[in-house]
Amino acid sequence: MAKAGISRRTALRAGAAAGGAALAGGSGVALAGGRRVRGGVTTFVVVTGASGAPGGIDALSLRGHRTVGVPLPGHRATDAQFALDHQCPQDPASLATRPSPLAGIGLDDYAEAAIRVVRAVAGFGPVVLYGGSMGGAVLNRVGNAVPHLVDRMVYDTAFCCVDLACPEDYLATPEGSTSLAGALADLVVADPAVIGAVRVNYRTADREALAGLKELLMAGADDAEFHGALAHLHPDESLTVGREDSRVRADTWGRVPRTFIRHTEDRMIPLALQDRMIAEADRLTPRNRFDVRTVRAGHQATEEEFQRIVGVLDGLPECRR
């Protein structure tokens, strides 16, 4: 598809859609508000952001915690994200027309997958549901549905929809106006209406397009780390997740302790937009406000930056032993 034919809304959609025994016992550790940390080993359930591959966080496992990634539909190893047309030399005509394995998959499917993992691990000890970027929409849905199974939710520069319905709505606000999500337009290689998803060619050799993508995602990385990060991204993402209603509910989601990790250098979800979502959530549940932490990092943290995030996660109350 010609770059000139890609609308700003499609580019924002790409950015909004961009971008895993015996029951454990114990008396637990008391927390504010009467909620208690359950005994047992803490499990971090990780929800990837747009185009991400499922996986846990090794650095947390090395600190004694369990981590498991949610196998989001369309992003599993058997879901045919990658085909011969994506290898070199690439086949632009096939990339532009081959139906996506994500066609018809939406936020309900993502939330169901996350809930299955949460149910599977909840008997072993505290569950910390962690998500970045678009993964926040999944956290919202899970918190609305099974708050009794989640001990804490962690939004790592992630969308938390409160007053507005969806991530696309937030990117269209004044606070979202400085987002560089439009840089993804140069890498979209298919009409979403034709393939049923947003397809981004992260394997492009277009230097200008890659420079814009680096500024958007991780400007603080050197080229080696940036290209390594691109190699882990999936080309296809759901067409609808970024525009489906994921507003949180005070009576369910609002009961769960929550942490927001602000990224000061984020060019996808600008800091002002992160702060807007935090403020809206705190107004919704003033007796259960975000525990706010701040790191100097871009939208996708570099390895060095992510070590500081791991320190935040390891220091959560649910990780006390």
N, C-alpha and C positions, 0 to 999 in steps of 0.2 A: 504494500500500500504506500502511495506517495506520501512523503512527510507533510506536504502542504495540505493533504486531505484529512489530517488528524486534528480534531478539535481540541481546544483547551480542556473541555470536559472529559474527553477520552484520556488525555494526558494526566489529569488529576485522578481519574479513575485508576489508571495504572499505578499512580503513586499511592493512592489510598488502598488499593488492593495489594502496593510495594513496601524491604521495604523488606516416658514411659513411663504358707507359713502360719505361724501361730499369731493370734491377736496380741498386740503389745499392751502391756498394762502400765500402771504408774499413776501417781496422784496428780502429776502435772504441775505447772508453774502458774501462779495467779497473775492475771493481767487486769488493767483498768477496765471498768465496766462490768466486772464479774466474769468475763470470759476467761477460760483457762487453756493453757497449752497442754495438749494431751501428751502422755508419755510415749516412748518409742522413737524410732528413727524418722527424722523429717524427710518427706519426699517432695522435691520440687517437680511439679508437672509443668513442662515447658511448651508454650504455644508459640509457634514461629510467626513472624510477620509475613508480609507478602513475599511470594516467590522463594520462601525459605524451605529448607529440607528439615524433616523431623529429626530431633535429637536432644539429648540431655546436655548437661554442662559438666564437663570433665573436672574442671577446677573445683566445683562444689563436691563432687564425689571424692576428690582427694582430701577434702576437709571432713569427710565422714558422713556426708549426707547422701541420700538416694536421689537420683535425678532421672527423669524419663520424658522423652518427647512425645507429643501427641501426633499420631499418624493421620494427619488431615487428609480427607478424601481428595484424590487427584494429585497428591504430593508424595505418595508412597512409592517405593522402588519399582513396584509392579504396575504403576499407573501410566506408563508410556509417556512421561513428560518429554523424553528425548527420543528422537527418531533419526533415521539416516539423513534427512534433510537438514538436521542441525549440526552434522559433522562437516568437516572441510573436504572439498569445497562445498559450501552450503547451497541449498536449492531454494532460492527466493520464492519461486512460484509455488512450491509445495508448502513452504512455511506460511505463505499467505492464505492457503486454502485448506490445509489438513485440519480436520475437526479436532478440537481439543478434548483431552480426557476430563477437563473441568467443565465442559458444557453441561448446564443444568444443575451444577453444584453450587449451593449457596450457604448462607450463614447457619441455617438449621442443621445442615450436614456437618459443618465444622463444630458446632456446639455439641451435637450428639457424640461426635468422636471424642471431644474433650471430656464430656461427662462420663463416658465409658471408662476412660483412664482414671479419672478421679474416683469413681466407684471402686475400681480394682485395687487402688492403693490406700484407700481411706482407713482400712483396718490395721495398717501397720504403724500408724503414728500421725503426727501433724502433716497436713497437706498445704503446701504453698503453691498457689497457681500463679505462674509467672508468664508474662507475655510482653512483646514489644510491638510497636507500630500497629498494624492492622490486627495483631493478636489481641489487642485490647477489646475489640468488638466481641471476640469469643469469650473473654473473661467476663464481660458484661452479661452475656447470655447465661453463662454457667452460674454466676453469682445470683442471677434472678431465679434460676431453676433449682439449684441444690446448695443453698448457703450453709446448710448444716454439715456438709461434707468438706468444706473449705475453711481452713484456719486463717489464711491470709491470702490476699491477692496483691500481686506486685505488678504495677504498670511501669515498664521501662520505656520511657518516652513513647507511650502507647495511647491510642484513642480511647477516651472514656466519655461516652456520649450521655449527656444529662439533659440539658435544655433542648438541644437539637437532636434530630433523629439518627444521623449517621455520619461517618467520617467525611464523606463528600460535602455535607452541609458545613462542617467545621472548617474545611479547607477554603470554603467560599466566604468566610467571615473576614472582617478587617484584620483580625489577629492572624489569620491564615494567609493573608494576601502576599506576604513575603516568601512563602514557600517556593522552592525551586522545583516542585514536582513536575512542572511542565517540561523539564529537561528530558524526561522519559519519552516525550513525543518522538524524538529523533531515533529511538530504538524500537518503537512499536512497528511490527512487520506484518500485521494482518488486520483486517477489518473485524473488530470484535463481533459484529452481527453475523459474519460469515462463519467464524470458527467457534463461536460460543464462549469466548474467553478473551482476556487481554494477553497478547503474546509479545514479549520483549526479547530482543536478541542481545543477550548479555555477552555473546561471543563475537560481536562486531569488532572490526579493526578500524572503525571510523574514529580517528584521533579526537576530532572535535566533539563528537557525541560522547566519547568516553571521558573527556575532560569535564563536560557538563555533569555526567553521572557521578564522577568522583567528587565534585563540588557538592552535589546533592547528598550523597551518602556518607562519605568518610574523607573529607578534605585533609584530615590530619595524617592519613596513611601515606607511606611511600608507594611507588608503583607496584612493587613486588607484593606487598600485602593487599593492595587494592585488587590486583588481578587475581590473587588467590581467593579473595572473598567472592569475586564474580563467578569463579569456577564452581561455587557451591549453590548458586542461585538457580531456581527453576524458571524456565521461560514463560510458562503459562500460569495465570492466576484467575480466580473466579471473577466473572463479569459483574456479579451482583453484590458481593459481600460488602463493598465499600458504600453502597447506597441502601442497604437494608436497615430497618429500624433496630438499633441495639441500645436504646435508652435503658438506663438502670432504674431499678425500683427501690424506693426507700425501705419498704417492708421486708425485702428479701436480700438483695445485694447490699443494701445499706446496713445490714447487721454484721457484715464481715469486716474485720480489720483490714486496712489497706495501706499500701506504700506506693508512692509515686517517685520514680527516679527521673529527675529533670536532666536533660542534656543541653548544656548552654550553647553549643555550637550546631544544634540541629537545624538543617536547612530544609528538611521535609516537613516536620511538625515544629514550626518556629516556637521559641521559648514563650512568647506571648500567648500562643495558642495552648501550649501545655498549661500555663498558669490559668488561662480562662477555664479549662476543663477542671482543674483542681478546685478553683473557686466555686464553680457550679456544683460540684460534688459535695463540697463542704457546706454549702448553703442547704443542700437537700437533706443532709444528715449532720447537723451541727454537733451532735453528741458523739459522732464517730467520724472524725476528720482524717484526711490523708496524713500519714507520716511522710513528710516530704524530704527527700535527699537530693543533692545536686552534684553532678559530675561534669567536668569539662570534657565534652565528647561530642562528636557529630552524631548523625542519626544512627549509623552503624558504628559502634565503638571499635577502635583499634584494639589489638591484643593488649597493649599497655593500658589503655583506658578501661578495658573490660575487667582488668584485675581489680580496679577500684570498685566496680559494680559487684564483683564477687565478694569483696570485703563487706559491702552493704548487706548483701544477701546472707552471708555467714553470720552477721551480727544481729539478725532479726530475732525477736523473742522466741519464735518457734524453733530456733536452732540452739537454744540454751540446753545444756545437759547437766 
